[in-house]
Structures are given as structure tokens and as C-alpha cells.
Amino acid sequence: MPETGTPYARYSRVTTRRGTLRALNCPLEPELMVAEFSGELPPDVAQAVREHIAICETCGARAVALRTPYNLLTSLGAEPVPYVPDLRDRVRRKAAAEEQWLGPLRALGALGRYSVLAVALGIVLIGLVVFMLRGALVSSGVFATARTTNALTHVVPAAPTGVMLAETDKVMTVSGDGFGQSWQVAEVLVIDQRTGHVTRSLPAANTGLSGGSASSLPIAIITDGQTVYELTSMQNGGKQALVAINASTGATRFIRPLTLPTGKALPAGAQAQSLALSPDHQTLFVSVGGANGKLLSVRALVIAAASGKVTAAYDPAQITSVPLPPPTSSLPASAFPSLTPIVDLSQMTFTEAAQGAIVPSPDGVWIFDALYASDAQGVHYLLIRRINAATGQTAQVLGLPGPFHSEQLAASPVVSSPQLYLVSGSPDAIAYVIDISQVQPTLLGDIPLGGPTTTNGAGLHDTLSICPTADGQRLYVSEDTGSTDGVVSAHTRWLLDMQGMGVLASDSEGTSVGAILANPSTSQSAKVFALVNGDIQVGAPDFSAAWSPWLHAKDGTPVLRLIASQP
């Protein structure tokens, strides 16, 4: 009979479409957890370990406890200490600082009680006035800050050559839209991939930088390598603008307030939500939607990248029915062409999915978006629309059944690999691979990613990031997810094989894994980028080594977005 208090052995079996992988004894051995941290396990076994840790309270706590010392040991030496500070200098500085405060305090102590109260009241009143005027002072640049630099001087090279671009939470004011209006745009860093040195801070405006807020930071930023395009937040009475900045000089190329092609204002309640660039860099697509994903009379604006002129506004046709893909592992559709399931959607309502994203195909002929089809019981289908990029007309629609709630949409950048990727979050996170080369978009397959589930009725909220590699063969996915009651959480990155439909590698952490960005460099030593808690880290493309610090702002400014990496 086992001793009292000794955990009994529990067994769980993990299965996939390929059958049983292995049996796991609970609690998991510490050696097995550490092997998963270091990427030494086969992908199927590592996946089984991560899924068990995500749902098991005992093993989850042990994994978190083991992860901290593991990360500490693997990171030793990543950032060399240049010198050991002289403690005597620190003591002198501290004493001098204390004397600066003690002198005025002694003077106050010499005053009567009522004099001290009067001084304190004056300080409080001054603080209230400053607090009330802070918004105006920030917008006018009074609380200006310096341009961002990297506090790390010795970093692991991300690539032998090239740059990467990232957005900080600082904003500055630019003007010149032809209407006498000024707009706030985000600071964009151009960082040397070899040294981590910030070579440029864009735009090169003469106005000061200040801390950004939800009402001033841009909705989206993209680049073609020559120009950085920023889609501003709502400003100037609920308007938005597209701002183009020269990536080499920082000069503002143009500022164009968003309107209809006729110059009239966008529909009431409209807001631009995402920004996409055609493969030939000639056309920009701006998605437009309403509150809570509501579809409006305009779905997308088509803008000339050279001038910022709005050339067209698209409103794809209403959807009444949609074909569904055959069940996974069933016979191919060609085996029963007359039995392709068609779903009647005439009684359903449609809202934007995948955060309203619009994604161009690799050849630029099509653009794709995603919609929820729902009724009073909730979301029943996610619809992928293929829209003619030249006319704005819906060509085909593919329906995916399921209670979707959080997704990311991306396309392969390679014409020879015309695929669309849709990743849906937890519970039961999954990556869908869609062939967009045929007349009708076709679901090639799906890659189960697992993820946590809840058993007490609590919901899940997650943040997803996806990024295809430059050759279109692989896809990076990262997910931070947690339950609404705070009991369950998981933080995982995956490297997916989009041809073999499987997981090549994965990496789990005890805290946020953030966004991930592939590196197009062909160098054997090139690293991938991860944005974690406002800092940039670099790691091996296959997650085979520990992540290393690469950029931490000297003034503590957080990085908000990884924009692009260029060889």
C-alpha cells in the first residue's frame, strides 16, 4: 500500500490522427520536463508533455518551478558584464542625493505647523493642475522624450547583414496633409541585425516624441523596404489617415486622410482596422468595419501606394450559402462530387473575423478576408472569402464549421506555394492550410496544436501571432492564453511544416511568449525574433537553443510591434 500523502500514479493517453503516441505517467519526471524545455524530445512526445502540463495542476506548477532556474542557467553569458561598479561611488551619490532632500525638509521643520500645512496644500493644488493639463501638455510635446536606443551593447547577431523594423510606444506629430491638420504617428526603429544597434528612428520630424496612448498609437504599420506606411488611430474628430515615411531618410512622403474615392467621408461608424500591401508593392488595401465587427457598405479601400490616393472602395456581395470541406481523413471530394455539403446561410448574420484582416494572394490576383456566420446560439461557421483584387467582387467562399472566437490569417509569400493559413486559438488550437490555386479554395488539411481547456465553465482569452517563412514552407505560431478565472494559462510557440502538415518544433514558457517574426536571411546562423514583454529576443529557427536578449530600450520604452525583417 502506498504511503499516506504520496501522489498516486495517474495515466493519460494522447492521441492524434496518427494514432497513439505514448502513455504519460503523472506526475511527470523532472528530467522529461527539462528535456522538453531544451527541445530534446521528439515533436510528438514534446506535444504530449505540453498538453499534459497545460491541464494538470500538479505538473503545471512543477513545470513553472523548473522553468525559472532553467532559463537562468541557459542565459548565463548571454549579456556580459562590462565592469564591476565601484560601491564607493554609489554611496557618495546616494549621500549627495539624500542631502538634496534633507536640506529643504530641515527648513520645513523650522516652520510652524500652519506654515507646513500651507506649503503642503500648495503642492497638492499644483499637482492637481498638472494632472488636469497633462493631456494637453503631452500633445504639445512638453513631456517629450528622446529617441529610442538599445541598452544592450553585446548581443547575439540575428543575421550577418540586414535590418529589422519595430514600433515603440512613442509618438510624434507630423503635418502636411493639405488640410492644415496634424497627425500622430509611432516611432519606428531601424535596427542593424548584426549588432542590434538602432541605426535610425523614423520619422525624422522635428517635433518631440512623447508617450503614446490607445488614442494616438497607429492601428497598423507595414513596409516594403523603401517606405513605411502607418495607418493612424482615430484623430481630428474621428478621422484616420495613411502616412508614408521614407525608410532611409525618415522624410514624410505623404499624408492622406482616409475617404471614399469621391472624397466624401467614410460611412458613419466606420473605422479602418488593418493594412495590407500587394506583392508588387503598388497597391495598399485598408479593411473597414464597424463596432463589434459589424459589416458596413464599405469593406475595403484600395489605395495607390505611390501617392496615397484612394482609387476604389469594395463592398463584396452578400453570402447566402457556402460549401463545406469534406471531413478530415475522409475520401477526397472527387470521390463524391455530387455530395459536397452546401449550407444555407440566408438566416444568419455576418461579422468580421480574424481582427478584420485582409490578405492578398502571393500573385496579387485575389484578396481574402474572414467572416463569422452566427445566429442567436452563437458562431457556427467561419467563412473564407476570395475577392477579386481588381473588381472587389466575391469569387468563391469556403466555410469551416466550429465555434471560432480568435484567429489570425496569413498567406504564403511565394507564388509557387499558393496557400492561405488560418490559425484558431484555444481551446483546441488548430492551423488550417487552404489551397488557393484552384477555382474553389480547398482545405488541404489541418494541424492540431492542442492548448489548454477549462472544466469549470470559465472562458479562455488568447493572443495569437503567425508569420510564414520567406520560402512559404513553414509557419511560426505563438499563443498566450489564459482562463477568465486566472486558473489555467499556457504560453507556446510552434514551428509548422506546411507541406507535410505537422509540427516540426515547439517551445513552451512559464510566462508570455509574445509575437514571433521569421527572418528571411539565408544565413545558417540567422535567428528568429520574438517580442516578449516589450523587449526583443532572438532564438534558433527550430527552437533548439535558449532565447537571448537582443533589444531593450535604454529608457525602458516598450516595443509594441515587430514590423519586418529584411536581409
N, C-alpha and C positions, 0 to 999 in steps of 0.2 A: 504494500500500500504506500503511495507517495506521502512524503512528509507534509504536514499541515502548512499551508501558505505557499507551497511550491506550485508554480503555474502548470496546469495540465497541458498536455500536448494537443494542439488543435491542427487540423489538416484542411487545407483549401486547395482546390484543383483549378488551374487556369486553363481555359480552352480558347482556341481561335478557330478560324476556318480550316486551319491546317491540322487540327486535332489537338490531343493533349500534349502540353509542353513538359510539365514536370509537377510533382507534388511538393508543396512547401510546408515545412513544419513550423508551427508557431509556438513560442517566439522564434524569429529568425536569428541565425547565428551572427554575431558582430562581424565575423570575417566576411560573410556573404554581403552584408550591407556595405562594408568598406570596399569590397570588390566592385559593387555596383557604382559607388561614388567615383572610383578611379577608372571606370569604363572597361574593366577586365572581364565582365560576363558576356556571354553571347547575347545578342539583342533580344531573343525570345525569353531567356531567363531573366535578363535585366528588366524587361517589361513586367514579368510576373512579380518580381520583387517590388517594383514601384507601385503596382496596383494594390499589393497587399499592404504596403506601408501607408497608402492613402486611406485605407478603410479600417485598419487595425489601430486601436488606441495605444496599445502597449508597444507595438513595433514602431508606430509613428513617432512616439515620444523618444524611443531609443535611437531612432534614426536622426532626429534633430539633435540629440545629445552627442552623437558620434560625429555629426557633420561639422560642428564648430571646431573641435580640435583638428579634424582632418583638413579643413580649409586653412587653418593657421599653419599647420606643418607644411602643406603643399605650397603655401605662398611665401615661405621664408626665402629671402634673397631676391624676391621679385622687385623690390624697391630698395636699393642700397642706401644706407645712411651715410651722407657725405662727411659728417663730422659729429663728435660728441660735444654738445654745448657746455660752456663753462658755467657752472652753477653760481659762481660768484657774481657774474654779470646779471643773472636772473634776479638774485637777491637785491643787488643795487637798484635795478629797475623797479622792482616791487616796492622797495622802501621809498624811492622818489615818487612813485605814483600815490602811495599812501599819504605822503606829506602834502601832496596837492589837495587831497580831500580833507585831511585833518586840520589844515590851516583855516579854511572857511568854517569848518564845524566848531573850532575853538572860538572864532569870532561870534558865531551864532550863540554859543553857550554864554558868552558875556552879556548878551542882550536879555532884556526882561522877558517874562513869559508871554506877554501880549505882543511884543515885537516879533518873537519867533512865530506866533500864530499868524501874524500879518504876512510875514515872508512866505510861510507855507501856503497860505491862501493865494498869494500872488503867483506862486509856482503852479498851483493847481489850475488857476484861470488861464495861464499861458499855455499849459498842456492841452486844455480843452480847445482853445482857439487853434492851436497847431493841428489837433486831431480833426477838427471840422474842416480845415482848409487843406488837409493832406491830399485829397484827390486832385484839387486844382494845382497844388504845388508839384505833384508828380508829373501831371500832364505838361506843365511848363518847364520841366527839367530841373527844378530846384533840388530834388532828391536824385540828382544824376549820379551815375556810376561809371567806372572805367570800362573799357572793352575787355573782354574775357581773355585770359591767358591760362596756360596749363601749369599747374603747380608741380607736376611730375617732370623731372628732367632726365631720368634714365628709365626708359620704357622698352618693352619688347617690341621690335618693329612689327607693324601689321603687314607690311609688304615692302620690298626694296624700293619701289617708286610709287608715285600716285598720291592722291589726296582723298580725304573723306570729308563730307559736309554734315554739319549738325546744327540744330537750332537750340538756342538758350532761352531762358525766360525773360531776357531783357528786350525792351522795345525802344524804338526811336521814331521820330516823326519825319515823314517825307512829304513833299508837296510838289505841285506841278501837274495836276490833273486837268487843267484848263477851266476849272470851275471855281478856283480860289479856295479849295478845300485841302486840308491836311489829313494824312492817314498815318496810323501807327503800324509799323512792321517789326518783325522779330529780328534780333541779331542772328546772323548765320556765320558759323565758324568754318574756315577752310583749314584743314589740319593735315600736315605732312604725315603720310603713312609710315615713313621710315623712322621719324624721330618723335612723333606726337606733338610737334611744335605747331602752335596756331600761327599760320603764315598770314592770314587775312581775317578781318572781321567786317562782314557786309551788313547793310550798305555803307558806303563811305560818306554818309551825310554829316553835316557839320553840327547838327543838333545833338544834345547829350542823350545818353542812354538812361533808362530808369527801369525799375522792376515791373514786369508785365502782370496782367491780371486776366481773368476769364473774358473780360470785355475788350481787351486790347490785343491779346495774342492771336495770331493768324489761325484760320481753320485748317489750311493745308499749305505745304511747301514742296515743290518738285524742282528738278533741274535737268537740263540736257547737257550739262558740262560747260556750256558757254554762258547760259543765262539761268538765273534763279528766279522762279515765279512764286510769289506769295499771294494767297487768297486771304484777304483781311477778314477780321471779325466784323460784326455789325458796328458801324460808326456813323457819325454825321447824320443823325436822325434815322437810324435803321438801314443805312446803305452799306454796301460792300464794294470792294474794288480789287482789281487784279494789278499787282505791282511787279514789274520785271526789272531785275538788277543784273548788271554785268558782273559775271563771276570773277573776272580777272581784275577789274578796276574798282568795282563797287559802285560805279555810277548808276543812277536810276535811268533805265531805258524808257519806260513809260509807266503811267498810272492811269488805269481805265476803270471808272465806276461801272458796275455791272448793270446792264439794262437789256431790254429786248432789242432785236436788230433794228427796230424803227426808232430807237432812242427813248421809248417810253419806259416807265418804271416796271419792275417785275410785279407779278400778281401779289395782292395783299397777303401777308403772312409768309411770303417766300423767303427762303434762306439758302444760299449756296453752301454745300456740305462737303464736297470733295473735288479734287482737281486731278486730271489725267492728261498725259501728253501722248500724241500719236507716235508710232515708231519712227516716222520720218522727221519728227520734231517740227512739223509745220502747223499742227492744229492742237489746240487745247480744248478739253471737254470739262465743263463745270456742271456737276449734278445739282439739281434744285429740288427742294422738298419743303413741306410744311411742318408744323408742330406734330410731334409724336409719329413721324414717318408718313404723314398724310401726303397723298399724291395730288399735285396741282395741275393746272393746264399747261405748265412747262416742266419737263423732266430734265432737260439738259440744254446748256448753252454751248454753241460751237464758236470758238474764238481763234482768230488768226494769231499765231504765236509771234510773228514778226512785228505786228502793230498793236495787238490787243483789241482789235475791232471785233465786235460780236457779229458773226455772219449768218447765224441761224439759231432757231430755238426749236427743240424737238419735243413732241408730245406723242409718244407711241400709242398705238391703238389699244383699246380695252380688250382684256382677255376674257374669253367665255368658256374655253375648255383647254385642256392640256394633256399630252401623252405622258405616261409614267414609264420609267425604265423597268425592265424585267427584274425580278427578284435576284439578289446576289446568289451566285453559284447555280442559277437556273440555266436552261438551254438558251442559246443565243436567240435574239429577236427574229433572225432569219428563219428559225425553225417553226415559228408560228406567227407569220406576218399579219394574219387576219385577226389575231387575238391581242394585239397591242392595247393595253388598257388606256381608255380615254376618260378623264374625269371632268364632269360638268362643274364649272366654277361660276355659273351665272348668278348664284345666290350668295357668293362670298364677297368679302371686302378685301381690298389690297392696300398694303402699306409697304414702305421701303424696308429692305433687309440689308445686311452687311454694311451698316452705317451709311447707306445711301451711295455706296461706291459705284463708279462707272469705270470699266476696264476695257481698253482697246485690245483687239486681237493682235498677234505678232505681225500680221501682214497689213494691219491698219484698215481692213475692209469692214470690220464689224466692231461694234462696242457692245458690252454686256453689262447688265445690271441684275439685281436680285430683289424679289418681292416676296412678302408673306401673303398667303391666302388663308383667311381665317373667317370664323363665324363666332357666334356667341359662346361656343365651347372652347375657343382658343385657336391657335395656329395649327393648321392641318398639312400645309404644303409650303415648300419653298420653291419659287419659280425662277428659273434662269432664262432671261430674255436675250435673244440675239437680235440686235438692232442694226440696220444698215447705216454705216457711218456717214454715207453721203446724203441719204434722204431722211433718216430718222424713223423709217418705218420698221415695225416689228416683223422679222422674217420667220422665226420659229421660237417656240417656248418649250422648255423641259421642266417637268415637275418632279420634285423629290419629296416623298412623304415623310412626316415626322414633326414633332413638337419643337421646332427650331426657336432659338431665342438670342443667340450670339454667334456671329460668323465673320469671317474675313474672306475676301475674294481677290484673286490674282491670276495673271496669265503668264505662260511661258514667254520669255523674250525672244525665242528662236522660231523662225518661220518653219523650219523643218520639224519642229516639235509643237504643233498647234494644239495646246492643251489649256484648259481652264481649271483652276484649283479653287475649291470651296472647302474651308475648314470650319467645322461647327464645334463649339465648346462643350464643356462638361455639363451634365453627366454624360458619360459615354462619348467623349470627344472622338471625332472622326474626320478624315480627309477624303473628299470626293475628287476623283480625277475624271474630267469630262473632255472627250474628243470634240473639237470644234472645227475639224476639217471637212466634215460631211455636210450634206444638205440639212440634216437634222442633228443638233447637238446630241451626243451619245455618251451615256455614262459608261466609262471603261471599267471602273471598279472603285472600291473604297478601301481605305486603310484605317482600321480601328486603332485608336490611340489610348483608349481607356480613360482614366481620370477618376476623380472621387465621386461618390454618390452619398446621399443622406438618407437616413432611415427614420428620422423623427419629424418629417414633414417640412423641414427647413429648405429654403431655396438656395440656389447657387448663383453667384455672380463671378464672372471671369473676364479677363483681359487677354486678347489674342494678338499675336503678331505672326505674319507669314512673309517669307521672302524666297523667291526661286533663285537658283544659281544662274550664272551667266549662260551656261550651256543648256539650260532647261531640263537637265536630267534629274535634279534633286530639288527638294523644297525644305527650307528651315521653318519650323513652327515653334512658338513658345507660348506658354499659357500660365497665367497666375490666376488661380481660382480659390474661392472660399465659400463657406456656407453663411447664410444670413445670420445664423446664431453664433458664428465665430468658432464652432467646434471643429469643423473639417476644413482643411486647406491643402493645396498641392501647388508646386511650382516646378514645371518641367519644360525642357526643350527636346525637340526631336529633329533628326535628320532623316528625311524620307526619300526613298527611291521611287521616282515617278514612272519608271519603265517597268520595274519588277514588282511594283505595288507592295512595298514593305517598309519596315522601319530599319534603317541602317545603324542608327546610334541614338542614344538618348542621354539626358543629363538632368538629374533632379537636385533641387536645392531646398534648404530649410526655410529660406526667405525668397523674396521676389527674384524672378529671372528676367523680367522686363522684355523689351523688344530685342529683335535679332536682325542683323543685316549681313548678307553674303558679301564676300569680297571677290570682284571679278578678276583680280590678279591671277595670272597663270603660274606664278612662282610657287615652288614646292613649300616654301616657308610662309606663305600668306596665311593670315589669320582671319577669322570672322569676328564681327563686332557684336557686343551686347550692351544695351543701355539698362543699367541697374541702379535704381535709387539716385538718379541724377548724374551718375558717373558713367564713363565708357570703359568697358573691359574688352580684352581680346582673348581668343582661345583657338585651339586647334579645330580645323573644319569638321573633324569627326568626333569632337568632344573627348579626345584621348588624353588630354592633359588639363591641369587646373587652369582656371581663368586668371588673367593677370591685369592689374590696374593699368589703364592706358591714358585716360584723361580725367583729371579732377581740377575744376576751376580754382585758381588761386584765391579768389574772393568768395568761394563757396557757391557760386551761381550754379544751379542745376541745369543739365542738358535735358531738353524735353523731347527731342525727336532726332533720330538718325535719318538723314535725308538720302544720301547716296555715297557710294564708294566708287572711285574712278582710278583705273590703273595708270 
